[in-house]
Amino acid sequence: MDDLKILVIPTTDWTGHPVPNRLNFIFDNLSKRHTIDVCHFKMFDEDKRDTKCNLIDMGCQSDSDVGTYYLTNFRNYSEKLRDISEDYDVLISSNIIPSFMANLQDTAVIVDYLDHFPQSASSYYERPLDELAEKIAKWFTFFNLKNAYGVITPTHRFKNYLAEKIDDDIIKVVPNGLDTEKIRFVDPSDIWEKYDLSRPVLGYVGSIERWIDFESVIKLMSPIKERYPNAKLLVVGPDLHTGHSDYLEELTEKLDLKEDVIFTGRVDYEDLSPYISAMDVGLNPRMPWEMNSMTMGSKVLTYLACGVPVLSKNMPEAEERFMGKGVYRYEDSYEFLGKLARCLAESVSPYVIQEYDWNTISKKYEKAIFELINRKEK
Protein backbone atom coordinates (compact mmCIF):
# COMPACT_ATOMS: atom_id res chain seq x y z
CA MET A 1 0.00 0.00 0.00
CA ASP A 2 1.22 3.51 -0.83
CA ASP A 3 2.20 5.85 1.98
CA LEU A 4 -0.51 8.39 2.75
CA LYS A 5 -0.37 11.78 4.37
CA ILE A 6 -3.37 11.84 6.71
CA LEU A 7 -4.81 14.59 8.89
CA VAL A 8 -6.90 13.32 11.81
CA ILE A 9 -9.60 15.61 13.24
CA PRO A 10 -10.27 13.90 16.58
CA THR A 11 -13.23 14.04 18.94
CA THR A 12 -11.28 15.85 21.65
CA ASP A 13 -7.85 16.71 23.06
CA TRP A 14 -5.58 14.00 21.59
CA THR A 15 -3.10 13.81 24.47
CA GLY A 16 -4.97 15.58 27.27
CA HIS A 17 -8.28 13.74 27.38
CA PRO A 18 -8.43 11.35 30.36
CA VAL A 19 -9.58 8.36 28.27
CA PRO A 20 -8.08 7.44 24.87
CA ASN A 21 -10.48 6.34 22.13
CA ARG A 22 -10.08 4.15 19.07
CA LEU A 23 -8.46 6.86 16.95
CA ASN A 24 -5.55 7.20 19.40
CA PHE A 25 -4.68 3.52 19.13
CA ILE A 26 -5.35 3.09 15.41
CA PHE A 27 -3.38 6.09 14.19
CA ASP A 28 -0.48 5.63 16.57
CA ASN A 29 -0.25 2.21 14.95
CA LEU A 30 -0.67 3.48 11.37
CA SER A 31 2.03 6.11 11.95
CA LYS A 32 4.54 3.31 11.36
CA ARG A 33 3.50 3.22 7.69
CA HIS A 34 1.97 6.64 6.98
CA THR A 35 2.48 10.28 7.89
CA ILE A 36 -0.17 11.01 10.50
CA ASP A 37 -0.83 14.57 11.65
CA VAL A 38 -3.48 15.30 14.28
CA CYS A 39 -5.39 18.52 14.94
CA HIS A 40 -4.44 19.35 18.50
CA PHE A 41 -7.52 20.74 20.22
CA LYS A 42 -5.85 21.81 23.46
CA MET A 43 -8.60 21.49 26.07
CA PHE A 44 -6.72 20.30 29.14
CA ASP A 45 -3.70 21.80 30.91
CA GLU A 46 -1.89 18.50 31.32
CA ASP A 47 -0.99 15.82 28.78
CA LYS A 48 -2.16 12.37 29.86
CA ARG A 49 -0.30 10.31 27.25
CA ASP A 50 2.36 10.36 24.55
CA THR A 51 1.63 9.91 20.87
CA LYS A 52 3.51 8.69 17.82
CA CYS A 53 1.55 11.10 15.62
CA ASN A 54 2.49 14.69 14.82
CA LEU A 55 0.40 17.28 16.67
CA ILE A 56 -0.74 20.35 14.73
CA ASP A 57 -1.47 23.39 16.86
CA MET A 58 -4.91 24.68 15.84
CA GLY A 59 -4.45 28.04 17.58
CA CYS A 60 -7.26 27.38 20.04
CA GLN A 61 -7.62 28.67 23.59
CA SER A 62 -7.67 26.02 26.34
CA ASP A 63 -11.14 25.27 27.70
CA SER A 64 -12.18 21.92 29.19
CA ASP A 65 -15.88 22.73 28.68
CA VAL A 66 -16.82 20.81 25.54
CA GLY A 67 -20.07 22.74 25.33
CA THR A 68 -18.24 25.98 24.54
CA TYR A 69 -14.81 24.97 23.24
CA TYR A 70 -15.67 24.39 19.58
CA LEU A 71 -17.87 27.47 19.44
CA THR A 72 -15.45 29.95 21.00
CA ASN A 73 -12.54 28.59 18.95
CA PHE A 74 -14.48 28.27 15.69
CA ARG A 75 -12.55 30.95 13.83
CA ASN A 76 -9.13 29.66 14.94
CA TYR A 77 -9.45 26.04 13.84
CA SER A 78 -11.50 26.93 10.76
CA GLU A 79 -8.75 29.17 9.40
CA LYS A 80 -6.11 26.55 10.21
CA LEU A 81 -8.06 23.78 8.46
CA ARG A 82 -8.52 25.97 5.40
CA ASP A 83 -4.78 26.69 5.29
CA ILE A 84 -3.46 23.14 5.69
CA SER A 85 -6.09 20.72 4.31
CA GLU A 86 -4.74 20.72 0.75
CA ASP A 87 -1.44 19.29 2.04
CA TYR A 88 -3.08 15.92 2.79
CA ASP A 89 -4.32 12.92 0.84
CA VAL A 90 -7.29 12.45 3.16
CA LEU A 91 -8.84 13.95 6.29
CA ILE A 92 -10.23 11.49 8.87
CA SER A 93 -12.74 13.27 11.08
CA SER A 94 -14.80 12.31 14.11
CA ASN A 95 -15.77 15.78 15.25
CA ILE A 96 -18.97 17.68 14.45
CA ILE A 97 -18.26 21.34 13.67
CA PRO A 98 -14.62 20.88 12.58
CA SER A 99 -15.86 18.13 10.22
CA PHE A 100 -18.23 20.66 8.69
CA MET A 101 -15.30 22.97 7.94
CA ALA A 102 -13.26 20.05 6.58
CA ASN A 103 -16.05 19.16 4.16
CA LEU A 104 -15.95 22.68 2.74
CA GLN A 105 -12.37 22.05 1.54
CA ASP A 106 -11.27 20.15 -1.58
CA THR A 107 -9.47 17.29 0.19
CA ALA A 108 -11.23 13.95 0.65
CA VAL A 109 -12.95 13.52 4.03
CA ILE A 110 -13.74 10.20 5.70
CA VAL A 111 -15.95 10.37 8.80
CA ASP A 112 -15.28 7.99 11.66
CA TYR A 113 -18.75 7.60 13.16
CA LEU A 114 -17.44 6.16 16.41
CA ASP A 115 -20.39 7.44 18.42
CA HIS A 116 -23.92 8.66 17.82
CA PHE A 117 -22.79 12.27 17.55
CA PRO A 118 -26.07 14.19 18.04
CA GLN A 119 -26.97 12.43 21.29
CA SER A 120 -23.38 12.37 22.48
CA ALA A 121 -23.12 16.14 21.96
CA SER A 122 -26.35 16.80 23.84
CA SER A 123 -25.12 14.90 26.90
CA TYR A 124 -22.83 17.80 27.82
CA TYR A 125 -25.77 20.19 28.28
CA GLU A 126 -28.52 20.42 30.85
CA ARG A 127 -32.19 20.79 29.91
CA PRO A 128 -33.55 22.53 27.90
CA LEU A 129 -30.27 23.23 26.07
CA ASP A 130 -29.64 19.51 25.51
CA GLU A 131 -32.52 19.22 23.04
CA LEU A 132 -31.37 22.28 21.10
CA ALA A 133 -27.79 20.96 21.04
CA GLU A 134 -28.98 17.62 19.70
CA LYS A 135 -30.97 19.25 16.87
CA ILE A 136 -28.03 21.44 15.83
CA ALA A 137 -25.58 18.54 16.05
CA LYS A 138 -27.90 16.38 13.96
CA TRP A 139 -27.95 18.95 11.14
CA PHE A 140 -24.16 19.29 11.08
CA THR A 141 -23.69 15.52 11.34
CA PHE A 142 -25.87 14.68 8.36
CA PHE A 143 -24.24 17.43 6.28
CA ASN A 144 -20.88 15.86 7.08
CA LEU A 145 -22.06 12.35 6.26
CA LYS A 146 -23.63 13.32 2.94
CA ASN A 147 -20.53 15.22 1.79
CA ALA A 148 -17.89 12.72 2.92
CA TYR A 149 -16.00 10.29 0.66
CA GLY A 150 -17.00 7.57 3.06
CA VAL A 151 -17.76 6.54 6.63
CA ILE A 152 -16.03 4.10 8.97
CA THR A 153 -18.02 2.94 11.99
CA PRO A 154 -17.47 0.30 14.72
CA THR A 155 -20.71 -1.71 14.48
CA HIS A 156 -23.20 -3.08 11.98
CA ARG A 157 -25.99 -1.43 13.96
CA PHE A 158 -24.41 1.95 13.26
CA LYS A 159 -24.05 0.97 9.60
CA ASN A 160 -27.72 0.00 9.34
CA TYR A 161 -28.71 3.29 10.94
CA LEU A 162 -26.47 5.33 8.64
CA ALA A 163 -27.59 3.38 5.56
CA GLU A 164 -31.01 5.01 5.97
CA LYS A 165 -29.32 8.41 5.43
CA ILE A 166 -26.48 7.75 2.96
CA ASP A 167 -25.32 5.20 0.37
CA ASP A 168 -24.66 1.83 2.01
CA ASP A 169 -21.64 1.25 -0.29
CA ILE A 170 -19.57 4.02 1.32
CA ILE A 171 -19.95 2.68 4.89
CA LYS A 172 -17.23 0.39 6.24
CA VAL A 173 -17.42 -1.45 9.58
CA VAL A 174 -14.19 -1.67 11.59
CA PRO A 175 -14.79 -2.71 15.22
CA ASN A 176 -13.21 -1.29 18.34
CA GLY A 177 -10.33 -3.16 19.91
CA LEU A 178 -7.76 -3.23 22.69
CA ASP A 179 -4.04 -3.64 23.27
CA THR A 180 -3.74 -7.32 24.19
CA GLU A 181 -0.14 -6.85 25.34
CA LYS A 182 -1.12 -4.21 27.90
CA ILE A 183 -4.57 -5.51 28.86
CA ARG A 184 -4.30 -9.07 30.23
CA PHE A 185 -4.68 -10.95 33.48
CA VAL A 186 -2.03 -10.13 36.08
CA ASP A 187 -1.76 -10.82 39.79
CA PRO A 188 -4.27 -8.44 41.47
CA SER A 189 -2.99 -8.93 45.03
CA ASP A 190 -1.59 -5.39 45.29
CA ILE A 191 -4.95 -3.87 44.29
CA TRP A 192 -6.88 -6.05 46.75
CA GLU A 193 -4.50 -4.91 49.48
CA LYS A 194 -4.34 -1.24 48.45
CA TYR A 195 -8.13 -0.79 48.53
CA ASP A 196 -8.83 -3.40 51.23
CA LEU A 197 -11.06 -5.36 48.85
CA SER A 198 -13.01 -8.37 50.03
CA ARG A 199 -14.72 -10.74 47.61
CA PRO A 200 -16.64 -10.72 45.44
CA VAL A 201 -15.48 -7.55 43.69
CA LEU A 202 -17.88 -6.02 41.20
CA GLY A 203 -15.99 -3.57 39.01
CA TYR A 204 -16.33 -0.88 36.40
CA VAL A 205 -13.61 0.68 34.27
CA GLY A 206 -14.14 3.69 32.00
CA SER A 207 -15.59 7.17 31.91
CA ILE A 208 -18.16 8.06 34.57
CA GLU A 209 -20.82 10.05 32.78
CA ARG A 210 -24.59 10.32 32.41
CA TRP A 211 -24.83 7.69 29.66
CA ILE A 212 -23.67 5.10 32.20
CA ASP A 213 -26.47 3.83 34.47
CA PHE A 214 -24.31 3.78 37.58
CA GLU A 215 -26.89 5.18 39.96
CA SER A 216 -28.95 1.99 39.74
CA VAL A 217 -25.86 -0.17 40.39
CA ILE A 218 -24.99 1.79 43.54
CA LYS A 219 -28.56 1.46 44.77
CA LEU A 220 -28.32 -2.30 44.20
CA MET A 221 -25.36 -2.68 46.55
CA SER A 222 -27.58 -3.18 49.61
CA PRO A 223 -29.48 -6.18 48.17
CA ILE A 224 -26.21 -7.47 46.71
CA LYS A 225 -24.66 -7.41 50.18
CA GLU A 226 -27.61 -9.33 51.58
CA ARG A 227 -26.53 -12.22 49.34
CA TYR A 228 -22.80 -11.51 49.40
CA PRO A 229 -21.98 -9.75 52.69
CA ASN A 230 -18.36 -9.01 51.73
CA ALA A 231 -19.10 -7.62 48.26
CA LYS A 232 -17.33 -4.47 47.09
CA LEU A 233 -17.85 -2.18 44.10
CA LEU A 234 -14.62 -0.90 42.49
CA VAL A 235 -15.07 2.09 40.16
CA VAL A 236 -12.01 2.83 38.02
CA GLY A 237 -12.05 5.98 35.92
CA PRO A 238 -12.74 9.71 35.80
CA ASP A 239 -15.69 11.79 34.81
CA LEU A 240 -14.94 13.78 31.68
CA HIS A 241 -16.37 17.26 31.98
CA THR A 242 -19.52 17.23 34.08
CA GLY A 243 -18.62 16.35 37.67
CA HIS A 244 -20.94 13.33 37.52
CA SER A 245 -18.59 11.25 39.68
CA ASP A 246 -19.00 13.82 42.48
CA TYR A 247 -22.75 13.23 42.37
CA LEU A 248 -22.28 9.46 42.56
CA GLU A 249 -19.86 9.74 45.48
CA GLU A 250 -22.40 11.90 47.32
CA LEU A 251 -25.08 9.29 46.59
CA THR A 252 -22.79 6.59 47.98
CA GLU A 253 -22.37 8.51 51.23
CA LYS A 254 -26.09 9.20 51.45
CA LEU A 255 -26.83 5.46 51.18
CA ASP A 256 -24.16 4.69 53.79
CA LEU A 257 -22.11 2.69 51.29
CA LYS A 258 -18.85 4.60 51.47
CA GLU A 259 -16.95 1.56 52.78
CA ASP A 260 -18.36 -0.68 50.06
CA VAL A 261 -18.00 1.51 46.95
CA ILE A 262 -14.46 2.58 46.06
CA PHE A 263 -13.75 5.32 43.51
CA THR A 264 -10.13 5.18 42.32
CA GLY A 265 -10.21 8.09 39.90
CA ARG A 266 -8.32 7.99 36.60
CA VAL A 267 -5.83 5.17 35.97
CA ASP A 268 -3.47 5.15 32.97
CA TYR A 269 -4.38 2.64 30.25
CA GLU A 270 -1.15 0.69 30.65
CA ASP A 271 -1.83 0.34 34.39
CA LEU A 272 -5.40 -0.98 34.12
CA SER A 273 -4.72 -4.73 34.02
CA PRO A 274 -4.30 -5.33 37.80
CA TYR A 275 -7.44 -3.29 38.50
CA ILE A 276 -9.53 -5.31 36.05
CA SER A 277 -7.94 -8.57 37.18
CA ALA A 278 -9.02 -7.72 40.75
CA MET A 279 -12.67 -7.87 39.63
CA ASP A 280 -14.83 -10.97 39.86
CA VAL A 281 -17.44 -9.38 37.57
CA GLY A 282 -17.06 -6.47 35.12
CA LEU A 283 -20.03 -4.11 34.75
CA ASN A 284 -21.24 -2.41 31.58
CA PRO A 285 -24.45 -0.65 32.74
CA ARG A 286 -25.69 1.64 29.96
CA MET A 287 -28.63 4.00 29.94
CA PRO A 288 -31.37 3.14 27.40
CA TRP A 289 -30.10 5.73 24.94
CA GLU A 290 -29.97 5.30 21.18
CA MET A 291 -26.20 5.84 21.18
CA ASN A 292 -25.73 2.93 23.59
CA SER A 293 -27.99 0.58 21.64
CA MET A 294 -25.87 0.93 18.48
CA THR A 295 -22.29 1.01 19.70
CA MET A 296 -19.82 -1.44 21.17
CA GLY A 297 -16.97 0.16 23.07
CA SER A 298 -13.76 -1.47 24.24
CA LYS A 299 -14.90 -1.89 27.84
CA VAL A 300 -16.36 -5.38 27.38
CA LEU A 301 -13.21 -6.45 25.53
CA THR A 302 -10.93 -5.30 28.34
CA TYR A 303 -12.89 -7.30 30.92
CA LEU A 304 -12.81 -10.46 28.82
CA ALA A 305 -9.08 -10.03 28.09
CA CYS A 306 -8.45 -10.30 31.84
CA GLY A 307 -10.68 -13.37 32.17
CA VAL A 308 -13.47 -11.40 33.87
CA PRO A 309 -17.14 -12.24 33.08
CA VAL A 310 -19.39 -9.30 32.21
CA LEU A 311 -22.83 -8.09 33.25
CA SER A 312 -24.10 -5.76 30.52
CA LYS A 313 -27.20 -3.63 29.99
CA ASN A 314 -28.45 -1.79 26.88
CA MET A 315 -25.53 -2.70 24.58
CA PRO A 316 -26.96 -5.45 22.34
CA GLU A 317 -24.00 -5.50 19.93
CA ALA A 318 -21.63 -6.73 22.64
CA GLU A 319 -24.25 -8.82 24.41
CA GLU A 320 -25.07 -10.76 21.24
CA ARG A 321 -21.51 -11.01 19.90
CA PHE A 322 -20.14 -12.52 23.12
CA MET A 323 -23.19 -14.46 24.28
CA GLY A 324 -22.00 -17.75 25.73
CA LYS A 325 -18.44 -16.39 25.90
CA GLY A 326 -18.63 -14.66 29.25
CA VAL A 327 -21.10 -11.80 28.67
CA TYR A 328 -24.51 -11.82 30.38
CA ARG A 329 -27.28 -9.39 29.61
CA TYR A 330 -29.65 -7.99 32.23
CA GLU A 331 -32.61 -5.62 31.93
CA ASP A 332 -33.62 -4.83 35.50
CA SER A 333 -32.53 -5.14 39.12
CA TYR A 334 -34.13 -8.56 39.60
CA GLU A 335 -32.35 -9.96 36.55
CA PHE A 336 -29.08 -8.34 37.64
CA LEU A 337 -29.07 -10.33 40.88
CA GLY A 338 -29.86 -13.58 39.09
CA LYS A 339 -27.22 -13.11 36.39
CA LEU A 340 -24.67 -12.02 38.99
CA ALA A 341 -24.72 -15.50 40.51
CA ARG A 342 -24.09 -17.02 37.08
CA CYS A 343 -21.23 -14.61 36.41
CA LEU A 344 -19.54 -15.50 39.68
CA ALA A 345 -19.53 -19.14 38.60
CA GLU A 346 -18.26 -18.34 35.08
CA SER A 347 -14.80 -19.15 33.73
CA VAL A 348 -13.79 -16.88 30.84
CA SER A 349 -11.12 -17.56 28.23
CA PRO A 350 -9.23 -14.41 27.18
CA TYR A 351 -8.75 -15.93 23.72
CA VAL A 352 -12.27 -14.88 22.71
CA ILE A 353 -10.95 -11.35 22.04
CA GLN A 354 -7.69 -12.13 20.20
CA GLU A 355 -9.03 -10.88 16.84
CA TYR A 356 -9.74 -7.49 18.42
CA ASP A 357 -6.11 -6.55 19.06
CA TRP A 358 -5.36 -3.02 17.82
CA ASN A 359 -2.67 -4.32 15.43
CA THR A 360 -5.30 -6.38 13.62
CA ILE A 361 -7.95 -3.64 13.80
CA SER A 362 -5.51 -1.02 12.43
CA LYS A 363 -4.86 -3.11 9.32
CA LYS A 364 -8.60 -3.41 8.71
CA TYR A 365 -8.95 0.35 9.17
CA GLU A 366 -6.10 1.03 6.75
CA LYS A 367 -7.73 -1.23 4.16
CA ALA A 368 -11.06 0.62 4.60
CA ILE A 369 -9.36 3.99 3.99
CA PHE A 370 -7.80 2.81 0.71
CA GLU A 371 -11.04 1.19 -0.47
CA LEU A 372 -12.99 4.40 0.13
CA ILE A 373 -10.40 6.61 -1.55
CA ASN A 374 -10.04 4.31 -4.55
CA ARG A 375 -13.79 3.95 -4.92
CA LYS A 376 -14.24 7.72 -5.20
CA GLU A 377 -11.39 8.08 -7.70
CA LYS A 378 -12.82 5.47 -10.09
N, C-alpha and C positions, 0 to 999 in steps of 0.2 A: 504494500500500500504506500502511496506517495505521502511525503510529509506534508502536513497541513499547518497553517498558521491560524489559530483559533482564539477568538475572544469570548470569554465566559462572562455572562452578566448574571451573577448569582442572586439568590433570594435575600441575602443579608451580608453582614460583615464576614468576609472570607476567613480571617484569622482570629477575629475577636468574639464571634458568636460562641456562646457556651457549649453548643452541641453541633458537631459537624453533620452535614447531610450528604446525600449520595454524590453530589457534584464534587465535594472536597476529595473523596476517595477516588472517584473515577478519573478526574483530570490530573490529580497528582500522579496517578498511574500512567495516564496517556502522555504525560510530559516526557516520558522516556523516549517516545517516538515522534512527538509533534511539539511545535512551539505553542505553549499555552499561556496566554495572558489573561488576567482576571481583573475585572473592574473592582477596585477596592473601595467599597462603601464603608468608610470609617465611622462606625456607630459606637464602638466601645473604646475606652481609654487603654485597655490592656489586651495584648495579643494572647490568645489561649492556645495557639498551636502554630507550628511551622508549616510551610508549604513548599512544594517543589515547583509551583507555578510562579510566573512573574506577575507581581501586583502593579496595577496601573492606578495611580492616584487620580481620582475623579474630581478633585477640587471641592469636595463636600465638607461641610461643617459637622463635627461630631454631635450626635444626638441619639441616645439609645431608645427614644420613643419612636417605634415604627410608624405610628399613626401620623406623625408629622415629618419624619425624616425625608421621605421621597417627595413631599410637597415643597418643603422649605429649600431643598437642594435641587429642585427641578432644573433651574437654569444652568447650574454648574455641570451636572452630569450630562445634560442634553447637549451642551456645547462641546463637551469632551467627546461624546459618542459621535457627533457629527464630524469632528476633526479626525478621528482615528479609524472609523469603521472601514474605510476603503483599503486599509492596510491588511485586511484579513480575508481569508478564504471563506470563513463562515463565522457567524455569531451564534453562540448557544445561550439562550436566555431562559431564566425561570423567575423573572421578576415582572411585575405588572406594568407600571408606568415606564420604567426604562426600556422594557420590551416594545412598548408603543413607539418610543423614539427610535429604537433600532430598526423597526419595520418601516420607518420613513426614509431610511438610507437605501443605498443600492446593493449592499452586500447581503448575501443569503443569510436568513435567520431560521434557526431550528429552535422550537420551543420545547423545553423539558417541562412537561406538565406533571411535576412530582407531587403536587398537592392540588386540591380543589380550590383554586386561587380565590374566587369570590368569597366563599365562606371562611377561608383561612384569613383573608384580609379583614373581614368583619369582626373576627374574634378579638381584635385588639381595641375595639371600641365598645363603650357602654351604650345601652339603649337611650334614646332612639337613633343615635348616630350609627349603630351597627347595621341597621337596615339600609340606610343611605349609602354607607361604605360598600355594602355588598352589591347594590345596584350599579354603582359607579365602577367597581372592580369587574363586574360581569361584562359591562360594555367594553372596557379596555381589553379584557381577556379574549373576548370573541373577535375583536378587531385583530388582535395579535395572532390568534389561531388561523383566521381566514387569510392573512397576508404572509404567513410563514411558509418556507419551503417544505417544512414537515414538522412532525411532533413526535417526541419520544416520551413514553409514559411507563410507570412501573407495573401496571396491572391491566388485565383484559377488561376489567370492569370500567376502568377509566377509558380504555379504547372504545368500548361500546357506547359509553356516554358521549365521547367526543365525536364518534362516527355519526351521531344525529345532527352534528353542527357542521362538520367538514368532511372531505373525501376520506373514506376509510383507507385508501391506498397510501396516504402520506403519514399514517400513524404507525409507529413501531413500538413494540412492547419490550422493554429491557427492565427486569426486576431489580429491586433493591438487593443489597448484599451485606457482607461483613468481612472483616479481616480475620481469617481463620487462624493466622499465626498469633495474633494478639488476643483474640477472644476464644478461650478454651478453658476446660476445667483445670483449676489449680487448687492446691491445698488452702481451704478457707479458714484455717485455725486462727490466724492473726485477726481476721475480721470478727469472728465469733468472740474472741477475747476483747478486742478493742471496744466493741459496742455491747458487751455482756449479753450476747444473744443466746437464748434458750430455744429449743426446738418444739414445734416446727417453725421455720422462718418463711413467712410469706414476703415476697420482695417485688419491688418495681424499680426499673431503671429507665431514665429518660427525662424529657422535659415535663415540668409540672404546670400544666395550663388548663384552661377551662374545657378543652375538648377531651380531657381525661376525666372519667367519672370516678374520681378518687374520694369524693365525699361519701359515697355509698359504701366504699370499701372500709373507710375508717369507722363508719357507723356499724359495720358488721363485726368489728373486732370483739365486741362484748359477747354475741352469740358464738363466735368462733372460739373464744376462750372458755366458754361453757363446755365445749367438746374437747378442746386442746388447751388446758390451763396454762401451759408454758409458751403459748404461741406469741410470736413477735412479728411486727410489720416493719420491714426495712425499706426506706424510700431513698433511692439514690438518684440525685439529679437536681438541677436548678429550675426555678421558674425563668421565663425568658424576659418579659418586659412588664408584667402586670402585677407582681406581688402576690400571685395566687397561693404560693407556698406559705406565705404569712397567714393567710386566711385558714389554710388547712392546719397549720400548727396551732392556731388559736382554737379551732374546732376540737383538736386532739386534747388540749388542756381542758376545755369546757366539758368534754365527755370523760374526763379523768382517765385518759389513756396515755399520758405522757411517758410513762415507763414502758409502755408496750409498743409505741409507734416511734421509730427512730428516723429522723431526717438527717442525712449525711451532707446535703448540699452537693455541689458539682464535684465530679470525679473525672479526671482525664480519661480519655478513651482507652489508652494503653494500660491504665490501671484498673479497669473495670472487672477483669476476670475473677479475682478473688471475691469481690462483692457479689457477683452473680453466682459463683460457685457456693457461696454461703447460704443461698436460698434453697429451700425445699420445693417451693412453687414460685414461678414467675407470673406476675399479673400483667394483663393487657386490657384494662377496663376503659373502654371508649364510650363517649356519649353517643346517643343515637342521631348523629349528624350525617349528612350526605357525604361529607368529605371522609369520614371514617368508614362508611360502608363501601367505598370504592378503592381505598388505598391498601397497601400492605407495607408498613415500615420495617425497619431492621430489628426492632425490639424483640419480636418473636424469634427471629433467627439467633440473636445473641443468647437468649435463654437456652434454646435447644443446643447450641454449640457447647455450652457448659454442662450439658446433660440434665438440664432443669425442665421439668414438665410445666405446661403453661395453661392458665385459666384465662380465657379471652372472651370479650363481649363487644359486639357491634363491629367486628372486622371479619366479614365472611370470607374474604380472599384468603387470609391466613388460616382461618378455622377450617376451611374446606381443603386447602392444599396440604395441610399437615394433620388432617384427621387420621387417627390411628397411629400417629407418629409422635405423640406426646402433647398434642394440643387439644384442649377440651373447651367447648363453648358453653357459656351460661347466659341466661336471659334475665334472671331475677335473683333476689337474695336466697330464696329457697333452693334454687338450682345451684347457686354458688356453693352452698354448704355441702350438697350432695356430691358435686363434681370435685370439691376439694379433697374429699376422702379418697376418690379414685386417683387424683393426682399424686397424693402422698404415697400411694402404692405403686406408682408408675416408675418404670425404668426406661430412660431415654437414651438412644444412641446418637451421639453427635454427628455421625456420618450422614444423617438425613439432610444436612445443610451444606455438604461439600460443594455442590454445584453453584452455591451462592457466594463463593469467595470473590472478593473484589477484582482479583486478577482475571477470573473468568468473565465476570460481568463487564469489566472494562473493554475486553475484546468484542463482546457482543455490542456494546455501545459504539465502539469505533466502527464496526461493520454497519450499524444503523446510520451513522453519519454519512459514510460514503455512499450507501444505497440511496439516501435521500438527496444528496447533492447530485449524484449521477442521474437519478431519475428526472430531476428538474432540467438538467443540461441536455437531455435527449430530445 
